[in-house]
Amino acid sequence: MRHDQRLSSHESQDKFVLKQEVKDKFFVNDILSGDAAERRFHAGTGDYRFKNLLGKTDWNRLPPAIRKRFGKRFGAGESTVYQGVVKTMKLNAVGWFLAQTARLVGAPLPFDVNSVGQPAVVCVTEDIETQGQFWIRQYGRKDGFPQVVHSSKRFAGPTGLEEYIGYGIGIALRMSVSPDTLYFVSDHYFLHLFGRRIRLPKFFEPGVLEIGHRELGKGFFAFTLDLRHRLFGKLVDQEAVFTDPVAQDY
């Protein structure tokens, strides 16, 4: 019986040592990964950044599905991916010229009207360094490689939200809502050069940019992009329909 007790004592000790080794292993991995603790802290917690910008009243006007998409915080470097299809893509003459010219600075505007019916993908990644988000939008084309648009949303500036499209170009955004849509509307455009923020005069702005996230129900939503100029009318009109990732908790 004493032999059994000693055996049981040894087994308990072995289990304790094993658990400690596992803890030590994860601790070392956390140190090596650098931001692992930060990732665990943010993952699964609520994201109140968009809610705080909108205010509680407007936030609660949004459909629950939109609140879930914009209210879930991802860990550092974690991403979510939405797949869909381009439904509408229109450019007037001035819009076509602007979109083609903008290809020199990374093609932030959709430029191919033949993308209608082609697959579209949006990837959103948490940027722990700036406490913002990286957005990558890919639009299929009838011919050639897909168009890829890169941008970074940062919770900064006079409006509390900015979109950086690269080459020092940024857009200050304001948010608004309707019963089924969350809107991001340009307040002004600016350049960030040599450590200075330079606001563009209205005369040099390409127009009012309005991005919409409209709930369609049953896990589907529409992404709309509308660029209007006070003299040249609607320059760009794009709509793509996406679906929620099935594997994620939405």
C-alpha positions in Angstrom: 0.0 0.0 0.0 2.9 2.3 0.8 4.4 1.4 -2.5 1.1 2.5 -4.2 1.1 5.8 -2.2 4.7 6.5 -3.2 3.7 5.7 -6.9 0.8 8.0 -6.7 2.9 10.7 -5.1 5.5 10.4 -8.0 2.7 10.5 -10.6 1.3 13.7 -9.0 4.8 15.2 -9.0 5.4 14.3 -12.6 2.1 15.9 -13.6 3.0 19.1 -11.7 6.4 19.2 -13.5 4.8 18.6 -16.9 2.3 21.4 -16.3 5.1 23.7 -15.2 7.1 22.8 -18.3 4.1 23.6 -20.5 3.6 26.9 -18.8 7.3 27.7 -19.2 7.2 26.8 -22.8 4.3 29.1 -23.5 6.0 31.9 -21.4 9.2 31.6 -23.5 7.2 31.6 -26.8 5.4 34.7 -25.6 8.7 36.4 -25.0 10.0 35.3 -28.4 6.9 36.4 -30.2 7.1 39.9 -28.6 3.4 40.8 -29.0 1.8 37.6 -27.9 0.5 39.0 -24.6 -0.9 42.0 -26.5 -2.6 39.6 -29.0 -4.2 37.6 -26.2 -5.4 40.7 -24.5 -7.2 42.1 -27.5 -8.4 38.9 -29.1 -12.1 38.2 -28.3 -12.6 41.5 -26.5 -15.0 44.2 -27.8 -13.9 46.9 -30.1 -15.5 50.2 -29.1 -13.6 52.5 -31.4 -16.2 52.8 -34.1 -19.0 52.9 -31.4 -17.3 55.7 -29.5 -16.9 57.8 -32.7 -20.6 57.4 -33.6 -22.1 57.7 -30.2 -24.4 55.2 -28.5 -27.6 56.5 -30.1 -26.4 56.2 -33.7 -24.6 53.0 -33.0 -27.7 51.3 -31.7 -29.6 52.4 -34.8 -27.4 50.0 -36.9 -28.5 46.4 -37.6 -26.9 43.9 -35.1 -24.9 42.3 -37.9 -23.1 45.6 -38.7 -22.5 46.2 -35.0 -20.9 42.8 -34.7 -18.6 43.3 -37.7 -17.3 46.6 -36.5 -17.5 45.8 -32.8 -15.2 42.8 -32.7 -11.5 43.4 -31.8 -8.9 41.2 -33.4 -5.5 40.5 -31.9 -2.3 42.0 -33.2 -1.8 40.8 -36.8 -5.0 38.8 -36.9 -7.2 39.1 -39.9 -10.7 38.5 -41.2 -11.6 37.9 -44.8 -14.8 38.6 -46.7 -15.5 37.1 -50.1 -18.0 38.4 -52.6 -18.6 39.7 -56.2 -18.6 43.1 -57.9 -22.2 44.0 -58.8 -21.8 47.6 -60.2 -18.9 49.5 -61.6 -19.4 52.8 -63.4 -17.1 55.7 -64.2 -17.9 58.9 -66.1 -15.3 60.4 -68.3 -13.7 62.5 -65.6 -13.9 59.6 -63.2 -12.1 57.3 -65.6 -9.3 59.8 -66.1 -9.0 60.3 -62.4 -8.9 56.6 -61.6 -6.3 55.9 -64.3 -4.2 58.8 -63.1 -4.5 57.6 -59.5 -2.8 54.3 -60.6 0.5 56.3 -60.3 -0.1 56.4 -56.5 -1.2 52.8 -55.9 -4.6 52.8 -57.6 -6.8 53.7 -54.6 -9.9 54.0 -56.9 -11.5 51.2 -58.9 -10.5 51.7 -62.5 -11.9 48.8 -64.6 -15.6 48.7 -65.5 -15.2 45.1 -66.7 -14.8 44.0 -63.1 -18.6 43.5 -62.9 -19.4 39.9 -62.1 -15.8 39.2 -61.0 -14.8 38.0 -57.6 -14.0 40.5 -54.8 -12.1 39.9 -51.6 -11.7 42.2 -48.6 -9.1 41.4 -45.8 -9.0 43.4 -42.6 -6.0 43.1 -40.3 -5.4 44.6 -36.9 -2.4 47.0 -36.8 -1.2 47.0 -33.3 1.5 49.6 -34.0 -0.9 52.4 -34.9 -3.9 50.9 -33.1 -5.7 50.9 -36.4 -6.5 48.5 -39.2 -5.0 47.5 -42.5 -7.6 47.1 -45.3 -6.8 45.2 -48.5 -9.5 45.1 -51.3 -9.0 42.9 -54.3 -11.3 43.2 -57.4 -11.1 40.6 -60.2 -10.9 41.8 -63.8 -12.1 40.3 -67.0 -8.5 40.5 -68.3 -5.3 40.7 -66.5 -4.3 40.6 -62.8 -6.9 41.7 -60.2 -6.8 45.2 -58.9 -5.5 45.4 -55.3 -6.2 48.5 -53.1 -4.3 49.0 -49.9 -5.3 51.4 -47.2 -4.9 51.9 -43.5 -7.6 53.2 -41.1 -6.3 55.1 -38.1 -8.2 56.5 -35.2 -6.6 59.9 -35.3 -6.9 63.4 -36.6 -9.5 66.1 -36.1 -12.4 63.8 -37.0 -11.1 60.8 -35.0 -10.8 58.6 -38.1 -8.5 58.8 -41.1 -7.8 56.6 -44.1 -4.2 56.5 -45.5 -3.9 55.3 -49.1 -0.1 55.7 -49.3 2.3 58.2 -50.8 1.5 60.6 -48.0 -2.1 60.9 -49.1 -4.8 60.7 -46.5 -8.6 61.3 -46.0 -10.2 62.5 -42.8 -13.5 60.7 -42.4 -16.8 61.3 -40.6 -19.2 58.5 -39.8 -23.0 58.5 -40.1 -25.8 55.9 -40.2 -29.1 55.1 -41.7 -31.4 52.2 -40.5 -29.5 49.7 -42.6 -26.1 51.4 -43.5 -22.9 52.6 -41.9 -21.4 55.5 -43.9 -17.8 56.8 -44.0 -17.8 60.2 -45.7 -14.8 62.3 -46.5 -14.4 65.5 -44.5 -11.2 66.7 -46.2 -8.1 65.4 -47.9 -4.5 66.0 -46.7 -0.9 65.3 -47.5 1.6 64.1 -44.8 5.0 65.3 -46.0 8.3 65.8 -44.1 6.5 65.3 -40.8 3.9 68.0 -41.6 0.2 67.6 -42.2 -1.0 69.8 -45.1 -4.7 70.1 -45.7 -5.7 70.3 -49.4 -7.8 73.3 -50.5 -11.3 72.3 -51.6 -10.4 73.3 -55.1 -7.9 70.5 -55.3 -10.1 67.8 -53.8 -11.4 65.1 -56.2 -14.9 65.2 -54.6 -16.9 63.9 -51.7 -16.1 60.2 -51.1 -18.8 58.1 -49.5 -18.2 54.5 -48.5 -21.3 52.5 -47.4 -21.6 49.3 -45.5 -25.2 48.2 -46.1 -26.8 45.2 -44.4 -28.6 42.8 -46.7 -29.5 40.1 -44.2 -28.6 36.4 -43.9 -24.9 37.1 -43.6 -24.6 39.3 -46.7 -23.8 43.0 -46.9 -23.0 45.5 -49.7 -19.9 47.6 -49.9 -20.6 50.8 -51.9 -18.2 53.5 -53.1 -19.5 56.8 -54.4 -17.3 59.7 -55.5 -19.1 62.9 -56.4 -17.7 66.2 -57.7 -19.6 69.5 -57.4 -18.9 70.3 -61.1 -18.4 66.9 -62.8 -21.1 64.9 -61.0 -20.8 61.2 -60.0 -17.2 60.2 -60.9 -17.2 56.7 -59.5 -20.1 54.3 -58.6 -19.1 50.9 -57.3 -21.0 48.2 -55.4 -19.9 44.7 -54.3 -21.7 42.2 -52.2 -19.9 40.2 -49.6 -20.7 37.4 -47.2 -19.6 36.9 -43.6 -16.8 34.3 -42.9 -18.7 31.1 -42.0 -15.9 29.9 -39.6 -16.0 33.1 -37.5 -18.5 34.0 -34.8 -20.6 36.6 -36.5 
